[in-house]
Amino acid sequence: MDPEKRVATTCTQLLHYLDVFNVPVFNVPVFFSAVYRLELEKTVRSRQAENGNSIIKFLKSSLLSNGMFNGGYSRSVYTIYVDGFPFRRDLLTPWMIATLVDFYINVIAVAAWISYKESNFLTATIWILLLICFGSITTCVYIFIQFLKLSPKESLQDPVYRVLLRHESKGVEQKMKQSAVMSARIAFSVLGFLMLGTLIYTLLTDGSPFRKELLTPWVVATLIDFYINVVALSVWVAYKESSLISGFLWILLLICFGSMTTCAYVVKQLVQLTSQDPVYLILFNRGNRAENRYERT
């Protein structure tokens, strides 16, 4: 029933009780105004819940379809059919090697999150091995499973934060034995400069990458795999950035420069932490940190 019709029906019934119990006339407008406001708020909350559930269902279906179809079996089967198996030396052209380096640096970033997310070392190791072997299909399936684990309430209350969060984490109760902020800064700085050096070397020795002959079936397959992981990282960047413009610029840089941007962004987030802070804080935006008492006071 529409909120207006529901309010009209409710008010008609209550008017009878007002008459029966002889409620003063000057209280009637205030009373009906309050009833109308409450009914509208109830309807808005109901529709927000429906919209939230629709968004979560869309994210789940999109992740599964992208991971299983575009990033998975169909691409691999088609590429194997038209170009054979990928384990051949002739495929390792300079730009293919550069693309693989770019791809696996982003895989390291995703693997770092999985290692934090999984409390069981064996489970984390298995997922990381699958990520190394199957790339973006593992990324999509893993995130899809994390969405499935959310309760209806969590799905409506900042689902990206809930997906990023470790399962047993509860605000300030989560503890880490030793901070590794400085080590993480050094590691991702080295990875960023490794990619920069690889890019410069490949440009000097093999020329521009914008050549048609470079687009072999396995290079195209690797690029698809790479950019599906970029989509996942872009969602995280959009969640982190409070400004729409800065979020857009970072995502644009991520699309253009790949893992160099990933490393630069991660190092930027790490620089904002103190040496006493746990590394996992870079996963969350400032709003979630403050709300869950992650920020140091």
ZIPERA-V370588 format. One record per pair of residues at least 4 apart in sequence whose C-alpha atoms are under 8 Angstrom apart, sorted by sequence separation. I is the first residue (numbers start at 0). J is the second residue. If there is no record, write none. Layout:
i=I j=J
i=I j=J
This chain:
i=0 j=4
i=1 j=5
i=2 j=6
i=3 j=7
i=4 j=8
i=5 j=9
i=6 j=10
i=7 j=11
i=8 j=12
i=9 j=13
i=10 j=14
i=11 j=15
i=12 j=16
i=13 j=17
i=14 j=18
i=15 j=19
i=16 j=20
i=17 j=21
i=18 j=22
i=22 j=26
i=23 j=27
i=25 j=29
i=26 j=30
i=27 j=31
i=28 j=32
i=29 j=33
i=30 j=34
i=31 j=35
i=32 j=36
i=33 j=37
i=34 j=38
i=35 j=39
i=36 j=40
i=37 j=41
i=38 j=42
i=39 j=43
i=40 j=44
i=41 j=45
i=42 j=46
i=43 j=47
i=44 j=48
i=45 j=49
i=46 j=50
i=47 j=51
i=48 j=52
i=49 j=53
i=50 j=54
i=51 j=55
i=52 j=56
i=53 j=57
i=54 j=58
i=55 j=59
i=56 j=60
i=57 j=61
i=58 j=62
i=59 j=63
i=60 j=64
i=61 j=65
i=62 j=66
i=63 j=67
i=64 j=68
i=65 j=69
i=66 j=70
i=67 j=71
i=68 j=72
i=69 j=73
i=70 j=74
i=71 j=75
i=72 j=76
i=73 j=77
i=74 j=78
i=75 j=79
i=76 j=80
i=77 j=81
i=78 j=82
i=79 j=83
i=86 j=90
i=87 j=91
i=91 j=95
i=92 j=96
i=93 j=97
i=94 j=98
i=95 j=99
i=96 j=100
i=97 j=101
i=98 j=102
i=99 j=103
i=100 j=104
i=101 j=105
i=102 j=106
i=103 j=107
i=104 j=108
i=105 j=109
i=106 j=110
i=107 j=111
i=108 j=112
i=109 j=113
i=110 j=114
i=111 j=115
i=112 j=116
i=113 j=117
i=114 j=118
i=119 j=123
i=120 j=124
i=121 j=125
i=122 j=126
i=123 j=127
i=124 j=128
i=125 j=129
i=126 j=130
i=127 j=131
i=128 j=132
i=129 j=133
i=130 j=134
i=133 j=137
i=134 j=138
i=135 j=139
i=136 j=140
i=137 j=141
i=138 j=142
i=139 j=143
i=140 j=144
i=141 j=145
i=142 j=146
i=143 j=147
i=144 j=148
i=145 j=149
i=149 j=153
i=150 j=154
i=151 j=155
i=152 j=156
i=153 j=157
i=154 j=158
i=157 j=161
i=158 j=162
i=159 j=163
i=160 j=164
i=164 j=168
i=168 j=172
i=169 j=173
i=179 j=183
i=180 j=184
i=181 j=185
i=182 j=186
i=183 j=187
i=184 j=188
i=185 j=189
i=186 j=190
i=187 j=191
i=188 j=192
i=189 j=193
i=190 j=194
i=191 j=195
i=192 j=196
i=193 j=197
i=194 j=198
i=195 j=199
i=196 j=200
i=197 j=201
i=198 j=202
i=199 j=203
i=200 j=204
i=201 j=205
i=202 j=206
i=209 j=213
i=210 j=214
i=214 j=218
i=215 j=219
i=216 j=220
i=217 j=221
i=218 j=222
i=219 j=223
i=220 j=224
i=221 j=225
i=222 j=226
i=223 j=227
i=224 j=228
i=225 j=229
i=226 j=230
i=227 j=231
i=228 j=232
i=229 j=233
i=230 j=234
i=231 j=235
i=232 j=236
i=233 j=237
i=234 j=238
i=235 j=239
i=236 j=240
i=237 j=241
i=241 j=245
i=242 j=246
i=243 j=247
i=244 j=248
i=245 j=249
i=246 j=250
i=247 j=251
i=248 j=252
i=249 j=253
i=250 j=254
i=251 j=255
i=252 j=256
i=253 j=257
i=256 j=260
i=257 j=261
i=258 j=262
i=259 j=263
i=260 j=264
i=261 j=265
i=262 j=266
i=263 j=267
i=264 j=268
i=265 j=269
i=266 j=270
i=267 j=271
i=268 j=272
i=272 j=276
i=276 j=280
i=279 j=283
i=283 j=287
i=284 j=288
i=285 j=289
i=286 j=290
i=287 j=291
i=288 j=292
i=289 j=293
i=0 j=5
i=17 j=22
i=22 j=27
i=63 j=68
i=64 j=69
i=65 j=70
i=66 j=71
i=67 j=72
i=68 j=73
i=69 j=74
i=78 j=83
i=79 j=84
i=85 j=90
i=90 j=95
i=91 j=96
i=117 j=122
i=118 j=123
i=129 j=134
i=130 j=135
i=149 j=154
i=153 j=158
i=168 j=173
i=201 j=206
i=202 j=207
i=208 j=213
i=213 j=218
i=214 j=219
i=240 j=245
i=241 j=246
i=252 j=257
i=253 j=258
i=283 j=288
i=288 j=293
i=289 j=294
i=67 j=73
i=68 j=74
i=79 j=85
i=114 j=120
i=117 j=123
i=130 j=136
i=167 j=173
i=202 j=208
i=237 j=243
i=240 j=246
i=253 j=259
i=272 j=278
i=287 j=293
i=288 j=294
i=130 j=137
i=154 j=161
i=239 j=246
i=253 j=260
i=129 j=137
i=130 j=138
i=146 j=154
i=153 j=161
i=252 j=260
i=253 j=261
i=272 j=280
i=280 j=288
i=114 j=123
i=149 j=158
i=237 j=246
i=269 j=278
i=272 j=281
i=113 j=123
i=114 j=124
i=236 j=246
i=237 j=247
i=126 j=137
i=249 j=260
i=146 j=158
i=149 j=161
i=269 j=281
i=113 j=126
i=114 j=127
i=149 j=162
i=236 j=249
i=237 j=250
i=268 j=281
i=280 j=293
i=113 j=127
i=236 j=250
i=249 j=264
i=146 j=162
i=265 j=281
i=110 j=127
i=145 j=162
i=233 j=250
i=110 j=130
i=142 j=162
i=233 j=253
i=10 j=31
i=10 j=34
i=106 j=130
i=229 j=253
i=106 j=131
i=229 j=254
i=6 j=34
i=103 j=131
i=106 j=134
i=226 j=254
i=229 j=257
i=6 j=35
i=109 j=138
i=232 j=261
i=6 j=38
i=5 j=38
i=2 j=38
i=2 j=39
i=2 j=42
i=239 j=282
i=239 j=283
i=240 j=284
i=239 j=284
i=238 j=284
i=239 j=285
i=116 j=163
i=118 j=165
i=235 j=282
i=116 j=164
i=117 j=165
i=118 j=166
i=116 j=165
i=117 j=166
i=115 j=165
i=116 j=166
i=112 j=163
i=71 j=133
i=71 j=135
i=194 j=258
i=195 j=259
i=70 j=135
i=71 j=136
i=194 j=259
i=70 j=136
i=191 j=258
i=192 j=259
i=191 j=259
i=66 j=135
i=67 j=136
i=190 j=259
i=191 j=260
i=66 j=136
i=191 j=261
i=65 j=136
i=66 j=137
i=191 j=262
i=66 j=138
i=67 j=139
i=190 j=262
i=191 j=263
i=66 j=139
i=67 j=140
i=65 j=139
i=66 j=140
i=188 j=262
i=187 j=262
i=188 j=263
i=63 j=139
i=159 j=235
i=187 j=263
i=62 j=139
i=63 j=140
i=62 j=140
i=187 j=265
i=188 j=266
i=159 j=238
i=187 j=266
i=62 j=142
i=63 j=143
i=62 j=143
i=184 j=265
i=184 j=266
i=183 j=266
i=59 j=143
i=184 j=269
i=104 j=190
i=183 j=269
i=184 j=270
i=59 j=146
i=59 j=147
i=136 j=224
i=135 j=224
i=180 j=269
i=134 j=224
i=135 j=225
i=138 j=228
i=55 j=146
i=134 j=225
i=135 j=227
i=180 j=272
i=101 j=194
i=135 j=228
i=138 j=231
i=180 j=273
i=181 j=274
i=100 j=194
i=134 j=228
i=180 j=274
i=179 j=274
i=180 j=275
i=183 j=278
i=178 j=274
i=180 j=276
i=97 j=194
i=178 j=275
i=180 j=277
i=178 j=276
i=179 j=277
i=180 j=278
i=52 j=151
i=55 j=154
i=178 j=277
i=179 j=278
i=97 j=197
i=177 j=277
i=178 j=278
i=97 j=198
i=52 j=154
i=175 j=277
i=51 j=154
i=52 j=155
i=51 j=155
i=97 j=201
i=48 j=155
i=94 j=201
i=93 j=201
i=94 j=205
i=93 j=205
i=94 j=208
i=94 j=213
i=102 j=221
i=163 j=282
i=98 j=218
i=163 j=283
i=171 j=291
i=170 j=291
i=171 j=292
i=99 j=221
i=106 j=228
i=170 j=292
i=171 j=293
i=95 j=218
i=98 j=221
i=102 j=225
i=105 j=228
i=160 j=283
i=170 j=293
i=98 j=222
i=105 j=229
i=90 j=217
i=160 j=287
i=85 j=217
i=82 j=216
i=81 j=216
i=82 j=217
i=78 j=216
i=78 j=217
i=78 j=220
i=75 j=220
i=74 j=220
i=105 j=257
i=70 j=223
i=105 j=258
i=108 j=261
i=69 j=223
i=70 j=224
i=104 j=258
i=101 j=257
i=102 j=258
i=105 j=261
i=70 j=227
i=101 j=258
i=101 j=259
i=65 j=227
i=115 j=279
